[in-house]
Amino acid sequence: KGLFGVNNQQTYNVLRDQNLQEVDVFDDLLLTFYGNGEEVGQDIHTGKTVHRTRAYDWDTGQHYNRTSAILRYEDGYFMVRSGEKESVFLYFDVKQLQWTVIQTFPYHVNHLALHDEKIYLPSERGFGIYNIEQKSMDWINEFPLVDGRKVQTDCNMIAFDRQDGMWIGTEDRGVLYSRPTKLQFNSYPVPSPEADHYSKMMDEMVQNITEFHCLRANCMFMDSR
């Protein structure tokens, strides 16, 4: 029958007979995104509809109506939508209420991630890298492994850790990891003052080693349970 805001006890309408796929709050607006390409903005305080937009016409929307993912960026959202076979990459400017179709693909694009002002688009055929400033797209459909082999695989999800390492979740090849281009570590040769200094620190350190499943661990974390 709609959406309910627990904090303000406010009810919000949803479009009837449409597949609600994404929900987000932008300033004082509750934004709802639907599978047919429509978007509705409602006042977060009153529930009143403020605007209603459409990314493309109804016929076009039938090609990209199965799944979607959004990523907030500056005054709007990057979005990917996939249908039975095809997908589309878009940007929605909330301030201007303007949709831009950046690129379409004849295969599924599964998600999107932001890193260093680039949008990464994992897909069933590798992943794309969209340069926001240059508005250009590069595509990686083959991955070099550390042993020199190259593989082609689908990509369901891409994420970056705090050291800028990239993690790729695949359907058939498990999780792939790519270390940062510029490693944020210092390497000290053994016969050096720095190495001697840290070696002495480690020798004097008392480590709390516990037995866990017949394995030795340097540290253990437990949750509230």
C-alpha positions in Angstrom: 0.0 0.0 0.0 3.0 2.3 0.2 6.1 3.2 2.2 6.1 4.2 5.8 8.7 6.5 7.5 9.2 5.2 11.0 10.9 8.3 12.4 8.3 10.8 11.3 5.3 8.4 11.1 4.7 9.5 7.5 3.2 7.4 4.7 4.4 7.7 1.1 2.6 6.6 -2.0 4.1 4.2 -4.6 3.0 3.9 -8.2 0.4 1.2 -8.6 1.2 -1.8 -10.8 4.9 -0.8 -11.0 7.9 -2.6 -9.7 9.6 -0.3 -7.0 13.3 -1.1 -7.3 15.3 1.7 -5.5 14.5 4.1 -2.7 16.7 6.9 -1.4 16.5 10.3 0.4 18.0 13.4 -1.3 17.9 16.5 1.0 14.1 16.8 1.8 13.0 14.5 -0.9 12.1 10.8 -0.8 13.0 9.4 -4.3 11.5 6.2 -5.6 12.8 4.5 -8.8 10.7 2.0 -10.7 11.4 -0.7 -13.2 9.8 1.1 -16.1 12.2 4.0 -15.8 9.9 6.3 -13.8 11.1 8.3 -10.8 8.9 10.1 -8.2 10.0 12.7 -5.6 8.0 13.2 -2.5 8.4 15.7 0.3 9.9 13.8 3.2 7.9 15.7 5.8 4.4 15.8 4.2 4.5 12.9 1.7 3.3 15.3 -1.0 4.5 14.5 -4.6 6.8 17.2 -5.7 7.9 15.8 -9.1 7.6 12.8 -11.4 10.1 12.1 -14.2 10.8 9.3 -16.7 14.2 8.2 -18.0 12.9 7.1 -21.4 9.6 6.2 -23.1 7.5 3.1 -22.1 8.7 1.0 -25.0 12.4 1.6 -24.2 11.7 0.8 -20.6 10.6 -2.7 -21.4 14.2 -3.6 -22.4 15.7 -2.6 -18.9 12.9 -3.4 -16.4 14.3 -6.4 -14.4 17.0 -5.2 -12.1 18.7 -1.9 -11.2 21.3 -0.3 -8.9 21.9 3.4 -8.0 24.9 5.3 -6.7 24.6 8.8 -5.4 27.1 11.3 -6.9 27.0 15.1 -6.4 23.6 16.5 -7.4 22.2 13.1 -8.6 22.6 9.4 -9.2 24.4 7.1 -11.5 22.3 4.1 -12.3 22.4 0.8 -14.2 19.3 -1.1 -15.3 19.2 -4.5 -16.9 16.4 -6.3 -18.7 16.3 -9.9 -20.0 19.3 -9.4 -22.2 20.3 -5.7 -22.4 21.3 -3.0 -19.9 21.6 0.8 -19.8 23.9 3.2 -17.8 22.3 6.5 -16.9 22.7 9.6 -14.8 19.8 11.4 -13.1 20.4 15.1 -12.1 18.0 15.7 -9.2 18.4 19.5 -9.2 17.6 19.8 -12.9 15.3 16.8 -13.0 17.1 15.6 -16.1 18.0 12.1 -17.2 21.0 11.3 -19.4 21.5 7.9 -21.1 25.3 7.5 -21.0 25.6 4.1 -22.8 23.6 1.0 -23.6 25.0 -2.6 -23.6 23.7 -5.8 -25.3 24.4 -7.7 -22.1 23.8 -7.4 -18.4 25.6 -4.8 -16.2 25.2 -6.0 -12.7 26.2 -3.1 -10.4 28.4 0.0 -10.1 31.1 1.3 -7.8 32.8 4.7 -7.4 36.6 5.0 -7.0 38.9 7.9 -7.8 36.3 9.7 -9.8 35.6 6.7 -12.0 32.6 4.5 -12.1 33.3 0.8 -12.3 30.6 -1.3 -14.0 30.8 -5.1 -13.3 29.1 -7.1 -16.0 28.7 -10.5 -17.5 31.6 -9.6 -19.8 34.3 -8.1 -17.6 33.9 -4.6 -16.3 33.8 -1.0 -17.6 35.6 2.0 -16.2 33.7 5.3 -16.8 35.8 8.5 -16.4 33.4 11.0 -15.0 35.5 14.1 -15.9 36.4 13.0 -19.4 33.0 11.2 -20.0 34.9 8.3 -21.6 34.5 4.5 -21.1 37.2 1.8 -21.1 36.4 -1.9 -21.0 38.3 -4.7 -19.4 37.2 -8.1 -20.6 40.4 -10.1 -19.8 42.2 -10.4 -16.5 45.9 -11.1 -16.2 46.8 -13.4 -13.3 50.0 -13.3 -11.4 51.3 -16.5 -13.1 50.9 -14.8 -16.5 47.7 -16.5 -17.6 44.7 -14.5 -18.8 41.1 -15.3 -18.0 37.8 -14.0 -19.2 34.9 -14.0 -16.7 31.7 -12.4 -15.5 31.7 -9.8 -12.7 28.8 -9.6 -10.3 30.3 -7.0 -7.9 33.3 -4.7 -7.5 34.4 -3.2 -4.2 37.5 -1.3 -3.1 39.2 -1.6 0.3 41.0 1.1 2.3 44.3 0.3 0.7 42.8 0.8 -2.8 42.8 -2.9 -3.5 40.1 -4.0 -5.9 37.9 -7.0 -5.1 35.8 -8.6 -7.8 33.0 -11.1 -7.1 32.4 -13.6 -9.9 29.9 -16.3 -10.5 32.3 -19.1 -11.7 35.8 -18.1 -10.5 35.2 -17.0 -6.9 36.7 -13.8 -5.7 39.4 -12.0 -7.6 41.8 -9.5 -5.9 43.9 -6.8 -7.6 46.4 -5.1 -5.4 46.9 -1.3 -5.6 49.0 0.1 -8.4 51.0 2.1 -5.9 51.5 -0.1 -2.8 51.3 1.9 0.4 54.0 0.0 2.2 57.6 0.7 2.9 60.1 -2.2 2.3 63.3 -2.1 4.4 66.3 -4.3 3.6 67.4 -6.5 6.5 70.8 -4.9 7.0 69.4 -1.4 7.6 68.8 0.8 10.7 65.0 0.8 10.1 64.9 -3.0 9.8 67.0 -3.4 13.0 64.7 -1.0 14.9 61.5 -2.9 14.0 63.1 -6.3 14.5 64.0 -5.4 18.1 60.5 -4.1 18.7 59.0 -7.4 17.5 61.5 -9.4 19.7 60.4 -7.5 22.8 56.7 -7.8 22.0 54.6 -10.2 24.1 52.0 -11.7 21.8 48.8 -13.1 23.1 48.6 -16.3 21.0 45.5 -18.5 21.5 44.5 -21.9 20.3 41.6 -21.9 17.9 40.5 -25.0 16.0 44.0 -26.3 16.4 45.4 -23.2 14.7 47.5 -20.5 16.3 46.2 -16.9 16.0 47.8 -13.7 17.0 44.6 -12.0 17.9 40.9 -12.8 18.2 37.8 -10.7 18.0 34.4 -11.6 19.5 31.0 -9.9 18.9 28.4 -9.3 21.6 27.2 -12.9 21.5 
